[in-house]
């Protein structure tokens, strides 16, 4: 009786691809659920899907974070029927600036910034990007910037909470065999390279 040997490196990569696909699916689901829930003010969302983007950034690298963020925006808008609507443009602009700030800070600061700090920067970028596009394309009145302090305060709070959730999720996932390399070294992907699983 013979048994085929399984390459542990290849098996780890397959497991990581499965987790990345789950991250995208969960991010799309959280985005859709949050969109359907009532909001106290226009554009005020808690950004729970950002938890998955931050987690992907630390486990895989910048390329995976972009993959999760853009997939969440595009697939979510297709499912909700909002593609190319004003809401889609707001979500896209906020998501692009948020992901740019998160990946840049991760690459530049490395271990000096944790998931909470990255998440807060992302939340602030998301608010700023949304207000900028709203001012350029929708409202076109300077008074819209009066909302900026409220947006920034809300973003700071939501970014901290989402960052803490991402940190806890990272601690949980590092116990899984798919991320054994991270667990033993306590190091995350190179801040200068993208994901090797996308």
Phi, psi and omega in degrees: 000129182247154176230139181274133180282139179258128178291116184297326179293316179295320179296319178297319179295320178296315179298321180293323177296321178297316179296321179296320176297321176295320177301315180297314180298317179293321179296318177297316180297312180298321179297316181293316180297316181294326179294324183280342179283148178295145181240140182297326179220156178303137175073359179276103176233150183284339177071041182298331180297338180295338176302318181288326178294315179296317179297316178297322179300316183282330181274327187240327184121182187296319182300320179292323178298317176297321180298313181295314183296311182291323177296318179299317182291312185288311181293319179299318180291327176295316181294324182272353180073030182248011183301129180068013173277168175304322178297323178294317180297321177296315180296319181294313181296316177296318180295321179295313181292322179298312182293323177298314179295319182293312182292323179294316179295323179296318181288321185280321187260339178057233184286354180281351176232133182259181181303326180293313179298317179297317181296320179296316178299319178297318180295318178295319178295322179297316179296316180296317179296319179295315180295322180297313180291323177299320180290322183284323190245336189246299187271314179051046176220133184302337183295344179298333182288349174294339178280347186303314179301322179292319178298316182293320178295314178298319180294321178299315181293310181295323179296320178294316181295315179295324178295319176296320178295319178296321179297317178293321178295321177298315178301321180290315183290332180293348176277349182276150182298335181296335183240033182300324181298318179293323184294319184283327182263339184059029177243146179257171184308155179306133182288354180255356181235159179275189181289148176259013181240000181264000000 
